[in-house]
Amino acid sequence: MVAKNIKKGIASLNRYIDIQFLVKFIGLFLLFYYLNQLFVQLTLPGSKWYNEFFANNLNYINWLTASLTHTSGYIAEMLGVSNYINDHSILSTVSNKGVHVKWECIGLGIYSFWLAFILAHKMNAGRKLIFSVGGILVMWLLNCFRIALLLYAIVHDLKTWKKSWKFIGDINHHDLYNYVCYILIIGMIYLYYRKTSKKTPATAEAE
């Protein structure tokens, strides 16, 4: 009797909320989020669980950081700011001004959210790959522009862009990047649902 009532309750909820998707989404987000946190602890010198093998061979945190600093450096050069990379995570200028890209700045939480959303949906592997990679690339590129603009602001002493100064209430450039990314994610989710809703039920099931 209890089991029947539970099934009825779940069926009623499913009319308004996709319970299966929600459970998968939350589970995947937590998995990705805490895996990233674990890898940070394994690869960050001085951390409790630091492991030299992971730090030297499987350090995707450093790879992602380096991709951001190098690409941001090219963008900054196009803006007229000469720069060089110091220890893969510091974008410096000849005047000894620079931006230190720490692991908290590379967007791991936002990437985890987007990947969890896409992978929780029912679609073929090819479409999941396109949406996953496409969304992450857009957010990664946005971060590159943020870092390049921050370096430009520091060199030209545009104080409103520095993290220690607030320029919209209590919002700084780091917060602004996160807000823009989540707005972008909402936009991509809208486009995803708009695109998939045009398909017939038969087509959707086939995928």
C-alpha positions as CSV (number, residue, x, y, z in Angstrom):
1,M,0.0,0.0,0.0
2,V,2.8,2.4,1.0
3,A,4.7,1.5,-2.2
4,K,1.6,2.3,-4.3
5,N,1.2,5.7,-2.6
6,I,4.8,6.5,-3.3
7,K,4.5,5.6,-6.9
8,K,1.4,7.7,-7.2
9,G,3.2,10.6,-5.5
10,I,6.1,10.3,-7.9
11,A,3.8,10.1,-10.9
12,S,2.0,13.3,-9.8
13,L,5.2,15.1,-9.3
14,N,6.4,14.0,-12.8
15,R,3.5,16.0,-14.3
16,Y,5.2,19.2,-13.1
17,I,8.9,18.2,-12.6
18,D,11.1,15.7,-14.4
19,I,12.2,13.8,-11.3
20,Q,14.5,11.5,-13.2
21,F,16.3,14.4,-14.8
22,L,16.5,16.4,-11.6
23,V,18.0,13.4,-9.7
24,K,20.6,12.8,-12.5
25,F,21.4,16.5,-12.8
26,I,22.0,17.0,-9.0
27,G,24.0,13.7,-8.8
28,L,26.2,14.6,-11.8
29,F,26.8,18.1,-10.6
30,L,27.9,17.0,-7.1
31,L,30.1,14.3,-8.7
32,F,31.9,16.7,-11.0
33,Y,32.1,19.4,-8.4
34,Y,33.7,17.2,-5.7
35,L,35.9,15.4,-8.2
36,N,37.3,18.8,-9.1
37,Q,37.8,19.7,-5.5
38,L,39.6,16.4,-5.0
39,F,41.9,17.0,-7.9
40,V,42.7,20.5,-6.6
41,Q,43.8,18.9,-3.3
42,L,45.8,16.3,-5.1
43,T,47.6,18.8,-7.3
44,L,47.9,21.9,-5.2
45,P,51.4,22.1,-3.5
46,G,51.1,22.3,0.3
47,S,47.6,20.8,0.4
48,K,46.7,17.9,2.7
49,W,46.4,15.3,0.0
50,Y,49.1,16.6,-2.4
51,N,50.3,13.8,-4.7
52,E,53.4,14.3,-6.9
53,F,52.2,11.9,-9.6
54,F,48.9,13.6,-10.1
55,A,50.5,17.0,-10.0
56,N,53.1,16.1,-12.6
57,N,51.0,13.9,-14.9
58,L,47.3,14.4,-14.5
59,N,47.1,18.1,-13.6
60,Y,44.2,19.3,-15.8
61,I,43.9,22.2,-13.4
62,N,47.2,23.6,-14.5
63,W,46.5,22.7,-18.2
64,L,43.2,24.7,-18.0
65,T,44.9,27.6,-16.2
66,A,47.7,27.7,-18.8
67,S,45.2,27.7,-21.7
68,L,43.5,30.7,-20.1
69,T,46.7,32.7,-19.4
70,H,48.2,32.1,-22.9
71,T,44.9,33.0,-24.7
72,S,44.4,36.0,-22.5
73,G,47.9,37.0,-23.3
74,Y,47.2,37.0,-27.0
75,I,44.0,39.1,-26.5
76,A,45.9,41.5,-24.3
77,E,48.6,41.9,-27.0
78,M,45.8,42.8,-29.5
79,L,44.7,45.5,-27.0
80,G,48.3,46.9,-27.0
81,V,49.5,45.4,-23.7
82,S,52.8,43.6,-24.0
83,N,52.9,40.6,-21.6
84,Y,54.5,37.3,-20.8
85,I,53.5,34.2,-18.8
86,N,55.2,33.5,-15.5
87,D,54.8,30.0,-14.1
88,H,51.8,29.2,-16.2
89,S,49.4,31.0,-13.9
90,I,50.6,34.6,-13.9
91,L,50.1,37.0,-16.8
92,S,52.7,39.7,-16.3
93,T,53.8,42.9,-18.0
94,V,57.3,44.4,-18.3
95,S,56.3,46.9,-15.6
96,N,55.8,44.1,-13.1
97,K,52.1,44.4,-13.1
98,G,50.0,41.3,-13.7
99,V,47.1,39.0,-13.1
100,H,47.4,35.8,-11.0
101,V,44.9,33.2,-12.3
102,K,44.2,30.9,-9.3
103,W,42.3,27.7,-9.5
104,E,39.2,29.4,-8.1
105,C,39.1,31.7,-11.2
106,I,39.1,29.0,-13.9
107,G,35.4,28.3,-13.8
108,L,35.3,24.7,-12.5
109,G,31.9,25.1,-10.8
110,I,30.3,26.7,-13.9
111,Y,31.7,23.9,-16.1
112,S,30.3,21.3,-13.7
113,F,26.9,22.8,-13.8
114,W,26.7,22.9,-17.6
115,L,28.1,19.4,-18.0
116,A,25.6,18.0,-15.5
117,F,22.7,19.7,-17.2
118,I,23.6,18.3,-20.7
119,L,24.6,14.8,-19.5
120,A,21.4,14.4,-17.5
121,H,19.2,14.8,-20.6
122,K,18.2,12.0,-22.9
123,M,20.0,12.6,-26.2
124,N,22.5,10.8,-28.3
125,A,26.2,10.9,-27.5
126,G,27.0,13.1,-30.5
127,R,24.6,15.9,-29.5
128,K,25.8,15.7,-25.9
129,L,29.3,16.1,-27.1
130,I,28.5,19.2,-29.2
131,F,26.4,20.9,-26.5
132,S,29.0,20.1,-23.8
133,V,32.1,21.2,-25.7
134,G,30.3,24.2,-27.3
135,G,29.0,25.6,-24.0
136,I,32.4,25.1,-22.2
137,L,34.3,26.8,-25.0
138,V,32.0,29.8,-24.9
139,M,32.4,30.2,-21.1
140,W,36.2,29.6,-21.4
141,L,36.6,32.3,-24.1
142,L,34.5,34.7,-22.0
143,N,36.9,34.1,-19.1
144,C,39.9,34.7,-21.4
145,F,38.5,38.1,-22.3
146,R,37.8,38.9,-18.6
147,I,41.5,38.2,-17.7
148,A,42.8,40.2,-20.7
149,L,40.6,43.1,-19.8
150,L,41.6,42.9,-16.2
151,L,45.3,43.1,-17.2
152,Y,44.5,46.1,-19.5
153,A,42.7,47.8,-16.6
154,I,45.6,47.2,-14.2
155,V,48.1,48.6,-16.7
156,H,46.0,51.7,-17.4
157,D,45.0,52.0,-13.7
158,L,41.3,51.6,-14.3
159,K,40.5,51.0,-10.7
160,T,36.9,50.0,-11.2
161,W,38.0,46.7,-12.8
162,K,40.3,45.7,-10.0
163,K,38.8,43.0,-7.7
164,S,39.5,45.1,-4.5
165,W,37.2,47.8,-5.8
166,K,33.5,47.5,-6.2
167,F,31.8,49.1,-9.3
168,I,28.2,47.9,-9.1
169,G,27.2,47.8,-5.5
170,D,29.2,45.0,-4.0
171,I,29.8,43.2,-7.3
172,N,33.4,42.9,-8.6
173,H,34.7,41.6,-11.9
174,H,34.9,38.0,-10.5
175,D,31.2,38.1,-9.5
176,L,30.3,39.7,-12.7
177,Y,31.9,37.0,-14.7
178,N,29.9,34.3,-12.8
179,Y,26.7,36.2,-13.3
180,V,27.3,36.6,-17.0
181,C,28.1,32.9,-17.3
182,Y,25.0,31.8,-15.5
183,I,22.9,34.2,-17.7
184,L,24.7,32.7,-20.7
185,I,23.9,29.2,-19.4
186,I,20.2,30.1,-19.0
187,G,20.2,31.4,-22.6
188,M,21.8,28.2,-23.9
189,I,19.3,26.1,-21.9
190,Y,16.5,28.1,-23.5
191,L,17.9,27.6,-27.0
192,Y,18.4,23.9,-26.2
193,Y,14.8,23.4,-25.2
194,R,13.5,25.5,-28.1
195,K,15.5,23.4,-30.5
196,T,14.5,20.0,-29.0
197,S,10.8,21.0,-28.5
198,K,10.5,21.3,-32.3
199,K,11.1,17.6,-32.7
200,T,8.3,15.2,-32.8
201,P,8.0,12.7,-29.9
202,A,9.0,9.9,-32.3
203,T,12.2,11.7,-33.2
204,A,13.0,12.5,-29.6
205,E,12.6,8.9,-28.6
206,A,14.8,7.7,-31.4
207,E,17.6,9.9,-30.0
